[in-house]
Amino acid sequence: MNKFLKKINFKYITISILIVILLTYFSPLKAIGNNSLQAGFPLKFLVVYERNFNINLFSSFDFDLGIFILNIFIIYILIILSKNLINKKFN
């Protein structure tokens, strides 16, 4: 387990989290059903329901933590692969 943690680049994990959050903010929402919108990139992990907000703000959305972590992992892998391709091309 210790060897596995040494291989993880936490700088790239942080960058991946920021990219997922920014892409979610700037990517278009997808309408589902009658009163729902989905957000997230590359996979949709946030669902916002158009309800009466006077009740409770937190009851108006669903956050899927598993899909969010999967998005971070996908972006992390893309960063590592692109870094390796750039290093191979210029070395």
NUROVO-736437 format. One record per atom (N, C-alpha, C): residue number from 1; residue in one letter; z, y, x. Coordinates in steps of 0.05 Angstrom, whole numbers, plus 32768, in hexadecimal, padded with zeros to 4 digits. Each point is the difference from the previous one (the first is absolute). Example, Ala and Ser with C-alpha at 12.3 -4.5 7.8 and 13.67 -1.06 7.14 Angstrom:
BEGIN
NODE; 1; a; 809C; 7F8E; 8108
NODE; 1; a; 8000; 8018; 7FEE
NODE; 1; a; 8000; 8018; 8012
NODE; 2; s; 7FF2; 8015; 7FF9
NODE; 2; s; 8001; 8018; 8010
NODE; 2; s; 800E; 8016; 7FF1
// end
This chain:
BEGIN
NODE; 1; m; 8000; 7FE8; 8010
NODE; 1; m; 8000; 8018; 7FF0
NODE; 1; m; 8000; 8019; 8011
NODE; 2; n; 800E; 7FFF; 8016
NODE; 2; n; 8002; 8017; 8012
NODE; 2; n; 7FE4; 8006; 800D
NODE; 3; k; 7FF1; 7FEB; 8007
NODE; 3; k; 7FE5; 8004; 800B
NODE; 3; k; 7FEE; 800D; 7FEB
NODE; 4; f; 8004; 7FF8; 7FE7
NODE; 4; f; 7FEF; 800B; 7FEB
NODE; 4; f; 8005; 801E; 7FFC
NODE; 5; l; 801A; 8008; 8001
NODE; 5; l; 8006; 801C; 7FFD
NODE; 5; l; 7FF7; 8011; 8018
NODE; 6; k; 7FFE; 7FF4; 8018
NODE; 6; k; 7FF6; 800E; 8017
NODE; 6; k; 7FE3; 8006; 7FFE
NODE; 7; k; 7FF1; 7FEF; 7FF2
NODE; 7; k; 7FE3; 8003; 7FFD
NODE; 7; k; 7FF8; 8015; 7FEB
NODE; 8; i; 8013; 8006; 7FEE
NODE; 8; i; 7FFA; 8013; 7FEA
NODE; 8; i; 8001; 801C; 800C
NODE; 9; n; 7FEC; 8010; 7FFB
NODE; 9; n; 8000; 801C; 8009
NODE; 9; n; 8009; 8011; 7FE8
NODE; 10; f; 8019; 8009; 8002
NODE; 10; f; 800C; 800F; 7FEA
NODE; 10; f; 7FF4; 801C; 7FFC
NODE; 11; k; 7FF3; 800A; 8015
NODE; 11; k; 7FF1; 8019; 7FFD
NODE; 11; k; 7FE9; 7FFC; 7FED
NODE; 12; y; 7FF2; 7FEA; 8003
NODE; 12; y; 7FEA; 7FFA; 7FEE
NODE; 12; y; 8009; 7FF9; 7FE4
NODE; 13; i; 8018; 7FF4; 7FFD
NODE; 13; i; 800B; 7FFB; 7FE6
NODE; 13; i; 8005; 801B; 7FF1
NODE; 14; t; 800C; 8013; 800F
NODE; 14; t; 8005; 801A; 7FF4
NODE; 14; t; 7FE7; 800E; 7FF8
NODE; 15; i; 7FEC; 7FFF; 8011
NODE; 15; i; 7FE6; 800C; 7FFA
NODE; 15; i; 7FF3; 7FF2; 7FE7
NODE; 16; s; 8003; 7FE6; 7FFF
NODE; 16; s; 7FF6; 7FF1; 7FE9
NODE; 16; s; 800D; 8009; 7FE6
NODE; 17; i; 801A; 8003; 8000
NODE; 17; i; 800F; 800A; 7FE9
NODE; 17; i; 7FF6; 801B; 7FF7
NODE; 18; l; 7FFD; 8012; 8013
NODE; 18; l; 7FF6; 801B; 7FF9
NODE; 18; l; 7FE4; 7FFF; 7FF5
NODE; 19; i; 7FEF; 7FEF; 800C
NODE; 19; i; 7FE4; 7FFE; 7FF6
NODE; 19; i; 8000; 7FF5; 7FE3
NODE; 20; v; 8010; 7FEC; 7FFB
NODE; 20; v; 8001; 7FF4; 7FE5
NODE; 20; v; 8009; 8015; 7FEC
NODE; 21; i; 8015; 8010; 8007
NODE; 21; i; 800A; 8014; 7FED
NODE; 21; i; 7FEB; 8016; 7FFC
NODE; 22; l; 7FF4; 8009; 8016
NODE; 22; l; 7FEC; 8016; 7FFD
NODE; 22; l; 7FE7; 7FF6; 7FF1
NODE; 23; l; 7FF7; 7FE8; 8005
NODE; 23; l; 7FE8; 7FF6; 7FF2
NODE; 23; l; 8006; 7FFC; 7FE2
NODE; 24; t; 8019; 7FF9; 7FFA
NODE; 24; t; 8008; 7FFD; 7FE4
NODE; 24; t; 7FFF; 801B; 7FF2
NODE; 25; y; 8009; 8014; 800E
NODE; 25; y; 8000; 801B; 7FF4
NODE; 25; y; 7FE4; 800B; 7FFC
NODE; 26; f; 7FEE; 7FFB; 8013
NODE; 26; f; 7FE5; 800B; 7FFF
NODE; 26; f; 7FEB; 7FEE; 7FF2
NODE; 27; s; 8006; 7FE7; 7FFD
NODE; 27; s; 7FED; 7FEE; 7FF3
NODE; 27; s; 8000; 8005; 7FE2
NODE; 28; p; 7FEA; 7FFB; 7FF2
NODE; 28; p; 7FFF; 8004; 7FE4
NODE; 28; p; 8011; 7FEC; 7FF1
NODE; 29; l; 800B; 8009; 7FE9
NODE; 29; l; 8010; 7FEE; 7FEF
NODE; 29; l; 7FED; 7FEF; 7FEF
NODE; 30; k; 8009; 7FE8; 7FFA
NODE; 30; k; 7FF0; 7FEE; 7FEF
NODE; 30; k; 800E; 7FFD; 7FE5
NODE; 31; a; 7FF2; 8006; 7FEB
NODE; 31; a; 800C; 7FFE; 7FE5
NODE; 31; a; 7FFF; 7FE3; 7FF7
NODE; 32; i; 8017; 7FF6; 7FF7
NODE; 32; i; 8002; 7FE5; 7FF5
NODE; 32; i; 800E; 8002; 7FE5
NODE; 33; g; 7FF7; 7FF0; 7FEE
NODE; 33; g; 800C; 8000; 7FE5
NODE; 33; g; 7FFD; 801B; 7FF2
NODE; 34; n; 8011; 8004; 7FED
NODE; 34; n; 7FFF; 8019; 7FF1
NODE; 34; n; 800D; 8018; 800E
NODE; 35; n; 8017; 7FFC; 800B
NODE; 35; n; 8010; 8016; 800B
NODE; 35; n; 800A; 7FFB; 801C
NODE; 36; s; 7FF0; 7FF4; 8011
NODE; 36; s; 800A; 7FF9; 801B
NODE; 36; s; 7FEC; 8008; 8015
NODE; 37; l; 800B; 8007; 8017
NODE; 37; l; 7FEF; 8006; 8018
NODE; 37; l; 800B; 7FF1; 8017
NODE; 38; q; 7FED; 7FF5; 8011
NODE; 38; q; 8008; 7FF2; 8018
NODE; 38; q; 7FF9; 8010; 8018
NODE; 39; a; 8011; 7FFE; 8015
NODE; 39; a; 7FFB; 800E; 8019
NODE; 39; a; 8006; 7FEE; 8017
NODE; 40; g; 7FF3; 8005; 8016
NODE; 40; g; 8005; 7FF0; 8018
NODE; 40; g; 7FE6; 7FFA; 800E
NODE; 41; f; 8002; 7FFE; 801A
NODE; 41; f; 7FE8; 7FF8; 8010
NODE; 41; f; 8009; 7FF1; 8018
NODE; 42; p; 7FF4; 7FEA; 8007
NODE; 42; p; 7FE9; 7FF3; 7FF5
NODE; 42; p; 8006; 7FF0; 7FE7
NODE; 43; l; 8018; 7FF8; 7FFB
NODE; 43; l; 8007; 7FF2; 7FE7
NODE; 43; l; 8012; 8012; 7FEF
NODE; 44; k; 7FFE; 7FFE; 7FE6
NODE; 44; k; 800F; 8011; 7FEE
NODE; 44; k; 801D; 7FF6; 7FFE
NODE; 45; f; 8013; 8011; 8006
NODE; 45; f; 801C; 7FF7; 8000
NODE; 45; f; 8012; 8012; 7FEE
NODE; 46; l; 7FF5; 8015; 7FF5
NODE; 46; l; 800F; 8013; 7FF0
NODE; 46; l; 7FF3; 8003; 7FE5
NODE; 47; v; 800F; 7FFC; 7FEA
NODE; 47; v; 7FF6; 8003; 7FE5
NODE; 47; v; 8010; 8016; 7FF3
NODE; 48; v; 7FF3; 8014; 7FF5
NODE; 48; v; 800D; 8016; 7FF2
NODE; 48; v; 7FF8; 7FFE; 7FE3
NODE; 49; y; 8015; 8000; 7FEF
NODE; 49; y; 7FFC; 7FFE; 7FE3
NODE; 49; y; 8003; 801C; 7FF4
NODE; 50; e; 7FEE; 8007; 7FEE
NODE; 50; e; 8001; 801A; 7FF3
NODE; 50; e; 8012; 7FFC; 7FE7
NODE; 51; r; 8019; 8006; 8004
NODE; 51; r; 8014; 7FFE; 7FEB
NODE; 51; r; 800E; 801B; 7FFD
NODE; 52; n; 8013; 8000; 7FEE
NODE; 52; n; 8010; 8017; 7FFB
NODE; 52; n; 8014; 8003; 8018
NODE; 53; f; 7FFC; 8014; 8010
NODE; 53; f; 8010; 8003; 8019
NODE; 53; f; 801D; 800B; 7FFA
NODE; 54; n; 8006; 8006; 7FE7
NODE; 54; n; 801B; 800A; 7FF9
NODE; 54; n; 8014; 7FE9; 8002
NODE; 55; i; 7FF7; 7FE7; 7FFF
NODE; 55; i; 8012; 7FE9; 8000
NODE; 55; i; 800B; 7FFC; 801C
NODE; 56; n; 7FEE; 7FF8; 8012
NODE; 56; n; 8008; 7FFA; 801C
NODE; 56; n; 7FE7; 7FFF; 8011
NODE; 57; l; 7FFF; 800F; 8016
NODE; 57; l; 7FE9; 8001; 8011
NODE; 57; l; 7FFB; 7FE4; 800D
NODE; 58; f; 8015; 7FF2; 8007
NODE; 58; f; 7FFD; 7FE7; 800E
NODE; 58; f; 7FF6; 7FE9; 7FEE
NODE; 59; s; 8002; 8003; 7FE6
NODE; 59; s; 7FF5; 7FEC; 7FEE
NODE; 59; s; 7FE2; 8004; 7FFC
NODE; 60; s; 7FF5; 8014; 800C
NODE; 60; s; 7FE3; 8006; 7FFB
NODE; 60; s; 7FEE; 7FF6; 8016
NODE; 61; f; 800B; 7FF1; 8014
NODE; 61; f; 7FEE; 7FF5; 8014
NODE; 61; f; 800B; 7FE6; 800B
NODE; 62; d; 7FED; 7FF0; 800B
NODE; 62; d; 8007; 7FE7; 800D
NODE; 62; d; 7FF6; 8001; 801D
NODE; 63; f; 8011; 7FF8; 8012
NODE; 63; f; 7FFA; 7FFF; 801D
NODE; 63; f; 8002; 7FE4; 8009
NODE; 64; d; 7FEA; 7FF5; 800A
NODE; 64; d; 7FFF; 7FE4; 800A
NODE; 64; d; 8004; 8000; 801E
NODE; 65; l; 8018; 7FFA; 8009
NODE; 65; l; 8007; 8001; 801C
NODE; 65; l; 7FF0; 7FEC; 8011
NODE; 66; g; 7FFA; 7FE9; 7FF5
NODE; 66; g; 7FF1; 7FEB; 800E
NODE; 66; g; 7FE4; 8009; 8007
NODE; 67; i; 7FF3; 800D; 7FED
NODE; 67; i; 7FE4; 800A; 8004
NODE; 67; i; 8001; 8018; 8014
NODE; 68; f; 8015; 8010; 7FFE
NODE; 68; f; 8003; 8016; 8013
NODE; 68; f; 8003; 7FF6; 801C
NODE; 69; i; 8010; 7FEC; 8005
NODE; 69; i; 8003; 7FF4; 801A
NODE; 69; i; 7FE6; 7FF3; 8009
NODE; 70; l; 7FF2; 7FF3; 7FEE
NODE; 70; l; 7FE6; 7FF4; 8007
NODE; 70; l; 7FEC; 8015; 8008
NODE; 71; n; 8000; 8017; 7FF3
NODE; 71; n; 7FEF; 8017; 8008
NODE; 71; n; 8006; 8009; 801C
NODE; 72; i; 801A; 8002; 8006
NODE; 72; i; 8009; 8009; 801B
NODE; 72; i; 7FF6; 7FEC; 8014
NODE; 73; f; 8002; 7FE6; 7FFA
NODE; 73; f; 7FF7; 7FEB; 8013
NODE; 73; f; 7FE2; 8001; 8004
NODE; 74; i; 7FF1; 8005; 7FEA
NODE; 74; i; 7FE3; 8002; 8003
NODE; 74; i; 7FF8; 8017; 8012
NODE; 75; i; 800C; 8017; 7FFB
NODE; 75; i; 7FF9; 8018; 8011
NODE; 75; i; 8009; 7FFB; 801C
NODE; 76; y; 8017; 7FF3; 8005
NODE; 76; y; 800A; 7FFA; 801B
NODE; 76; y; 7FEC; 7FEE; 800E
NODE; 77; i; 7FF6; 7FEC; 7FF3
NODE; 77; i; 7FED; 7FED; 800C
NODE; 77; i; 7FE6; 8010; 8007
NODE; 78; l; 7FF7; 8011; 7FEE
NODE; 78; l; 7FE8; 8010; 8006
NODE; 78; l; 8004; 8012; 8018
NODE; 79; i; 8017; 800C; 8002
NODE; 79; i; 8006; 8011; 8018
NODE; 79; i; 7FFF; 7FF0; 8019
NODE; 80; i; 800D; 7FE9; 8000
NODE; 80; i; 8001; 7FEF; 8018
NODE; 80; i; 7FE3; 7FF6; 8007
NODE; 81; l; 7FF1; 7FF8; 7FEC
NODE; 81; l; 7FE5; 7FF6; 8006
NODE; 81; l; 7FEE; 8017; 800A
NODE; 82; s; 8002; 8017; 7FF5
NODE; 82; s; 7FF0; 8017; 8009
NODE; 82; s; 8008; 8008; 801C
NODE; 83; k; 801A; 7FFF; 8006
NODE; 83; k; 8009; 8007; 801B
NODE; 83; k; 7FF5; 7FEC; 8015
NODE; 84; n; 8000; 7FE6; 7FF8
NODE; 84; n; 7FF6; 7FEB; 8012
NODE; 84; n; 7FE2; 8003; 8004
NODE; 85; l; 7FF1; 8007; 7FEB
NODE; 85; l; 7FE3; 8003; 8002
NODE; 85; l; 7FF9; 8018; 8012
NODE; 86; i; 800F; 8016; 7FFD
NODE; 86; i; 7FFB; 8018; 8010
NODE; 86; i; 8007; 7FFA; 801D
NODE; 87; n; 8016; 7FF2; 8006
NODE; 87; n; 8007; 7FF8; 801B
NODE; 87; n; 7FEB; 7FEF; 800D
NODE; 88; k; 7FF5; 7FEC; 7FF1
NODE; 88; k; 7FEB; 7FEF; 800B
NODE; 88; k; 7FE6; 800F; 8005
NODE; 89; k; 7FFA; 8013; 7FEE
NODE; 89; k; 7FE7; 800E; 8003
NODE; 89; k; 8000; 8013; 8018
NODE; 90; f; 8017; 800D; 8006
NODE; 90; f; 8001; 8013; 8015
NODE; 90; f; 800B; 7FF5; 801A
NODE; 91; n; 8008; 7FE7; 8001
NODE; 91; n; 800A; 7FF5; 8019
NODE; 91; n; 7FEE; 7FEB; 800B
// end
